[in-house]
Amino acid sequence: MIARLTAENAAAMAGVISDNRTEHDIPHTVSCRAQGVSESWFYKWRDCPPTGGEQRRKQLADEIEEIFTESGGTYGSPKIFVLPVRRGWRISVNTVAKLMAELALVTQVVRR
């Protein structure tokens, strides 16, 4: 089964191809061939500025990380969700939970 190449996956793949060049000295041509994409596709994605959605997601991730560290690592996604919503963000609890998982933010259980 061939997976669809979403914008998020495409940006990650372009990052992998770039990293192969800088870290392992593997030419872009070889990495593109191994990933099954054309070089022109890679250069399009490499030189493409971040979209509005990507910028918004980055801002939200920064805000969630800030709230998490301010809480001492004790707030979970339901509690963190409330604060950005009060600041005007239109998001869901699941979005916050997914971002927390991507950022590897795991809550600490406070024992009484």
C-alpha positions as a Markdown table, in Angstrom:
| # | Residue | x | y | z |
|---|---|---|---|---|
| 1 | Met | 0.0 | 0.0 | 0.0 |
| 2 | Ile | 1.4 | 3.4 | -1.0 |
| 3 | Ala | 0.9 | 6.1 | 1.7 |
| 4 | Arg | -0.3 | 9.5 | 0.6 |
| 5 | Leu | 2.3 | 12.2 | 0.9 |
| 6 | Thr | 0.8 | 14.9 | 3.1 |
| 7 | Ala | 2.4 | 18.3 | 3.7 |
| 8 | Glu | 3.7 | 17.2 | 7.1 |
| 9 | Asn | 5.2 | 14.0 | 5.7 |
| 10 | Ala | 6.7 | 15.8 | 2.7 |
| 11 | Ala | 8.4 | 18.4 | 4.9 |
| 12 | Ala | 9.8 | 15.5 | 7.1 |
| 13 | Met | 11.0 | 13.7 | 4.0 |
| 14 | Ala | 12.7 | 16.8 | 2.6 |
| 15 | Gly | 14.3 | 17.2 | 6.0 |
| 16 | Val | 15.6 | 13.6 | 6.0 |
| 17 | Ile | 17.1 | 14.1 | 2.5 |
| 18 | Ser | 18.8 | 17.3 | 3.7 |
| 19 | Asp | 20.1 | 15.7 | 6.8 |
| 20 | Asn | 21.6 | 12.8 | 4.8 |
| 21 | Arg | 23.6 | 15.4 | 2.9 |
| 22 | Thr | 24.9 | 17.3 | 5.9 |
| 23 | Glu | 25.4 | 14.4 | 8.4 |
| 24 | His | 26.4 | 11.5 | 6.2 |
| 25 | Asp | 27.7 | 13.3 | 3.0 |
| 26 | Ile | 25.1 | 11.4 | 0.9 |
| 27 | Pro | 24.2 | 13.4 | -2.3 |
| 28 | His | 20.7 | 14.6 | -2.8 |
| 29 | Thr | 20.4 | 12.5 | -5.9 |
| 30 | Val | 21.0 | 9.3 | -4.1 |
| 31 | Ser | 18.7 | 10.2 | -1.2 |
| 32 | Cys | 15.9 | 11.2 | -3.5 |
| 33 | Arg | 16.2 | 8.0 | -5.5 |
| 34 | Ala | 16.2 | 5.9 | -2.3 |
| 35 | Gln | 13.1 | 7.8 | -1.0 |
| 36 | Gly | 11.3 | 7.4 | -4.4 |
| 37 | Val | 11.0 | 11.1 | -5.1 |
| 38 | Ser | 12.4 | 13.3 | -7.9 |
| 39 | Glu | 15.1 | 15.9 | -7.2 |
| 40 | Ser | 12.9 | 18.6 | -8.5 |
| 41 | Trp | 10.3 | 17.6 | -5.9 |
| 42 | Phe | 13.0 | 17.8 | -3.2 |
| 43 | Tyr | 14.2 | 21.3 | -4.2 |
| 44 | Lys | 10.6 | 22.5 | -4.4 |
| 45 | Trp | 9.9 | 21.4 | -0.8 |
| 46 | Arg | 13.3 | 22.6 | 0.5 |
| 47 | Asp | 13.0 | 26.1 | -0.9 |
| 48 | Cys | 9.2 | 26.4 | 0.0 |
| 49 | Pro | 8.5 | 28.8 | 2.8 |
| 50 | Pro | 6.4 | 27.4 | 5.7 |
| 51 | Thr | 2.6 | 27.6 | 5.1 |
| 52 | Gly | 0.3 | 29.5 | 7.4 |
| 53 | Gly | -0.9 | 26.3 | 9.0 |
| 54 | Glu | 2.6 | 25.2 | 9.7 |
| 55 | Gln | 3.4 | 28.5 | 11.3 |
| 56 | Arg | 0.2 | 28.4 | 13.4 |
| 57 | Arg | 1.0 | 24.9 | 14.5 |
| 58 | Lys | 4.5 | 25.9 | 15.5 |
| 59 | Gln | 3.2 | 28.9 | 17.6 |
| 60 | Leu | 0.7 | 26.6 | 19.3 |
| 61 | Ala | 3.4 | 24.1 | 20.1 |
| 62 | Asp | 5.5 | 26.8 | 21.6 |
| 63 | Glu | 2.6 | 28.0 | 23.7 |
| 64 | Ile | 1.7 | 24.5 | 24.9 |
| 65 | Glu | 5.4 | 23.8 | 25.8 |
| 66 | Glu | 5.5 | 27.1 | 27.7 |
| 67 | Ile | 2.3 | 26.3 | 29.7 |
| 68 | Phe | 3.6 | 22.7 | 30.4 |
| 69 | Thr | 6.9 | 23.9 | 31.8 |
| 70 | Glu | 5.2 | 26.7 | 33.9 |
| 71 | Ser | 3.0 | 24.0 | 35.4 |
| 72 | Gly | 6.1 | 22.0 | 36.5 |
| 73 | Gly | 5.2 | 19.2 | 34.1 |
| 74 | Thr | 1.9 | 18.4 | 36.0 |
| 75 | Tyr | -0.7 | 19.7 | 33.6 |
| 76 | Gly | -2.2 | 17.2 | 31.1 |
| 77 | Ser | -3.9 | 18.0 | 27.8 |
| 78 | Pro | -7.4 | 18.8 | 29.3 |
| 79 | Lys | -5.9 | 21.4 | 31.6 |
| 80 | Ile | -3.5 | 22.8 | 29.1 |
| 81 | Phe | -6.3 | 23.0 | 26.5 |
| 82 | Val | -8.2 | 25.6 | 28.6 |
| 83 | Leu | -5.5 | 28.2 | 28.7 |
| 84 | Pro | -4.9 | 28.7 | 24.9 |
| 85 | Val | -8.6 | 28.7 | 24.4 |
| 86 | Arg | -9.0 | 31.6 | 26.8 |
| 87 | Arg | -6.2 | 33.4 | 24.9 |
| 88 | Gly | -8.2 | 33.1 | 21.7 |
| 89 | Trp | -7.0 | 29.8 | 20.1 |
| 90 | Arg | -9.6 | 27.7 | 18.3 |
| 91 | Ile | -8.4 | 24.2 | 19.0 |
| 92 | Ser | -9.6 | 20.9 | 20.5 |
| 93 | Val | -8.4 | 18.8 | 23.4 |
| 94 | Asn | -7.3 | 16.1 | 20.9 |
| 95 | Thr | -5.1 | 18.7 | 19.0 |
| 96 | Val | -3.4 | 19.6 | 22.3 |
| 97 | Ala | -2.9 | 15.9 | 23.2 |
| 98 | Lys | -1.4 | 15.1 | 19.8 |
| 99 | Leu | 1.0 | 18.1 | 20.0 |
| 100 | Met | 2.0 | 17.1 | 23.5 |
| 101 | Ala | 2.8 | 13.5 | 22.3 |
| 102 | Glu | 4.8 | 14.9 | 19.3 |
| 103 | Leu | 6.8 | 17.1 | 21.7 |
| 104 | Ala | 7.2 | 14.2 | 24.2 |
| 105 | Leu | 5.6 | 16.2 | 27.0 |
| 106 | Val | 4.5 | 13.6 | 29.6 |
| 107 | Thr | 2.8 | 14.6 | 32.8 |
| 108 | Gln | 4.2 | 13.7 | 36.2 |
| 109 | Val | 1.7 | 12.2 | 38.6 |
| 110 | Val | 1.6 | 14.2 | 41.8 |
| 111 | Arg | 1.0 | 11.8 | 44.8 |
| 112 | Arg | -0.8 | 13.1 | 47.8 |
